[in-house]
């Protein structure tokens, strides 16, 4: 790929992804570990999992989210380091401070990943030069990153993964489709193993194959996400950078093609909305105290119900029961709904005051779980893991 | 009833019973002050059914009797009067006349028969405590009293008299404060949970008396000081086992000048907005305790204090207001901060003493 682009037309988005971030921090802080396989995560003697593996460890096949015991078998000589999240957060802040020096338009995806809008028309600088500058500045911190430079978030993200570690991959305007075409469909966030298998069944293996489909076939194969996946396979993605600044609330709503009526349907959609919103809250690093539920009936009348909690939360396990209670206040089973919405406002820092008597231990544990799920989604795509509906007892099933 | 009393003394007595006036409008009689005149005494009473207060003052009783006068109004009137003799005259019609110099007021009264009888409590145990020492420990623990009525036991303070120690413990489930003093001449033992608000009132009212006595009966606790008797209901239920919560072994101990720490917390807290915590980092090599706070989209603050450290380096985050409360009520030049681990409660003590313990649960960073 030609990296000396004389003039860049249109938007320029960088996706900066730190290389083996946690493991690199450990190697930075422990010089004697540099060049050696380092695994951050739970002890291989217990039931822990790998949080991160250095590139040296990855050569042995060690991957994130792998059971520690398995990783220990693959790489018996690895250095095992317990996770020090406060330290990672500290270095993450240093990295994000670098981004902040470049542009205010930064969308953090997690501690080690962000999108930056460096559109030359407003930024006045060659995007490739900016990427090189960021990479050297990260080098100076003793860390390493890979960067994708493209015209959209979707392509930039795929590009940053193209040459890792310490790569800069530029996809100049107009070359998106050619860049994507040879890549396997799984390169696109949102296409997991089972979807890929379904696509392979009809001969669609690369993003080029996918891009060549007509919208109707894509919809048939991929469901409601078909249109957007098809567009992204063609290199089209107009989503703006979401900086989360001055945000007063986070909300999501869903309009149904046919009205929904049953408790199961309505509650299922409400759960999905709560999960979407809470996941976005966590990604933005905020929590909220005020919960709002919005309904639109078949006759287009709209109703909302709102409640303010004692403390802020970013957890579905805490907000979902509130959402369902509010729902019950404004909706009776059988009434048709054409729209359902859920939002959280009163946003504050998500820090949680712990309780001396452990009254919050469930929430704390749930928070750990959700952060783990967020990490998996961040790495493998939104659809890679989902939370099932609560399991019902056999008696309930009989009645239902 | 007809009685005459010096304005200053009447106002003092009214200020005492004003603490017991009820704000509940459903029972109008409770917004009144029961006034009775006998022999050479004017006796005032008030109650909100949770606490009952009785106090007396010397008076010239021309005609003995009793009545119930509107509490707030009587207070406001007497407060506004010049320093002279005040006469209160309640006639057959049930109207009260309050006269002082050239000012005169008349007001409706309520029947003394309808006023709740002052609880006759026979204390099983009684102890006497210097009132300034009592007020000191009440002040220290009262910040940690819970305001959340859903767990009534935590709205109270555990008062323990054990041998020669007077100990109070309060917790709102985020922090726990224990303060104790050695009181000479104590005999006997008692353990009672008293509503926090009542205890604060007693501490404030008793400052004029040298000592106060505390008596405990099955359902009530009685404080007597000067001419005043203050009865409060006890809070039922068992208070959390505080001994079990206080860590026996810690990993890190920091000794720091209290004034410096207090000022640093106040400064750094300015950047702990919107629920953001204050972070404490202990670095043994550099002998520093660093305080930091950061509010998204606003900014951050940082301050290093030179301190004496034993044990491991650690980082822990606290709610800044709770931390400030603990440091501000600790009495001593040096404070010891003791930490087990970032998600276990931290301890604030007065260095070299076990008489004050402020246990504070950390904040888990989001």
Interface residues (C-beta under 8 A of the other chain):
Chain A: X86 X89 X245 X246 X282 X285 X286 X287 X312 X314 X347 X348 X349 X350 X351 X352 X353 X354 X355 X356 X357 X359 X364 X367
Chain B: X171 X173 X174 X175 X176 X240 X245 X274 X275 X276 X277 X295 X296 X297 X315 X317 X319 X322 X342 X343 X345 X359 X361 X362 X363 X364 X365 X366
